[in-house]
Amino acid sequence: MNCKEYLVTLNIPPSLEEMMVDSLLLLETEHGFSSSNVNAHHHANKGLSLAEQVTGRQKRIRFQLYVSVDALPVLLAQLREEFSGAGIQYWVLPVIESGVI
């Protein structure tokens, strides 16, 4: 299988939401992107408020976007440059199939 597109998922702190939207809009990806509020759960308490430690969840904004094999390194380089040290968790998965139903 030769992957031509990837699904990139980013979990970011809510304070970075507007900066991330601006950054991703500059990429002008063919499919655009989506965002949603999520709760992140992790065993490490680093950087968690007392309330987050008690509830076991941390509020995050999740962004998902499709990128081509050529655009992936550009996206990751841009994110590393603009958000270095921001604690953004990300995943890159190959897209097996996509479309509109």
ABEGO torsion letter per residue (X at the ends): XBBABBBBBBBBBAAAAAAAAAAAAAAGBAAEBBBBBBBBBBABABGBBAAAAAAGBBBBBBBBBBBBAAAAAAAAAAAAAAABGAGBBBBBBBBABBEBX
